[in-house]
Amino acid sequence: MKSIKAVSYPVHFQGKAYKELSILIENNNYSTIFILVDENTFEHCYPKFIPNLATDKRIEVIEIESGEINKNIETCIGVWNAITELGGDRKSLVITLGGGVITDLGGFVASCFKRGIDFVNIPTTLLSMVDASVGGKTGIDLGVLKNQIGLFANPQMVLVDTDYLTTITDREIKSGTAEIIKYGITYDVKLFNEIKNNKGLEINDLIYRSIEIKNEVVLQDPKEQNLRKILNFGHTLGHAIESFYLESEGKENLTHGEAIAIGMVCESFISSKLLGFPTEKVNEVKEVVLSIYNRTNLLKEDFSGIMELLKHDKKNVNGQVNFVLLNDYEDYKIDCRVPENLITESMEFYNL
């Protein structure tokens, strides 16, 4: 697959990726290479990766605990301390080898250490390949509030090797599929139709087109002032639902994609009420989502807790919750304000 040129870095694929990584390391004469992993990627992905790392530079592995619950400042402090104790300096390189938590947190750690050292993202989940590792966003959560602390910082390169997808569960594949659905609904309906029809799906093609779309959007709006906001479709309510399940004892955590899928159904419903998004397409979105993801029963007694978390969404301005809504497929409106009763109705619609 042909490499994709992002704002200031390339996205390389498959075998070429490792050749380009070796060239990068050689040309920059890094002092130490730190590979950030969690216990899962260390066991399943690191053995696949390390034979492809052609260098005589000193390599140190830093392992953190997996899961969104560990995407916080305490974990960052642990990584910064580890880099320091292992002799990291301004000529060190951080390689993130993992899913969205690893790439988000690792990019943030590298961008802050000694006011910024180089990093390379190697996503190992579908979600991180099509979304988290591309676009220059880094960050961590503040409690259960998603991505409240962070900054825009670009890696030196992103390496996409779909062989890593053999190391993850079907549930994680489905989680990443939600982001592909989002790209289809908001930007290229062909993607959505391919998933809906489920005929001859080629995962490499879906990944490549998803990265192309995100890159096209980010190139036009790198700091999310306008167009890039479309990438938040399903995420406003979806993030609140994800956070609510993360903090609720007795409830199984939702994956990011599961929560965003619910958010897309709800925000499609809201779009029909406020912008006239066709009812048959609302039902189509819901049908596709429920054909992939098990229905989550959103309890009415939980609505108020979810609504409270909406107030902390990082996209809010002057206390107002802003949604991305749809006039039609590939036709959207950003910065939409939605009455609370309609948000509640949308969750009730999802439950039907």
Summary of the structure (lengths in Angstrom):
residues: 352
radius of gyration: 19.9
end to end distance: 42.5
largest distance: 60.9
contacts: 1222
relative contact order: 0.11
helix: 55%
strand: 18%
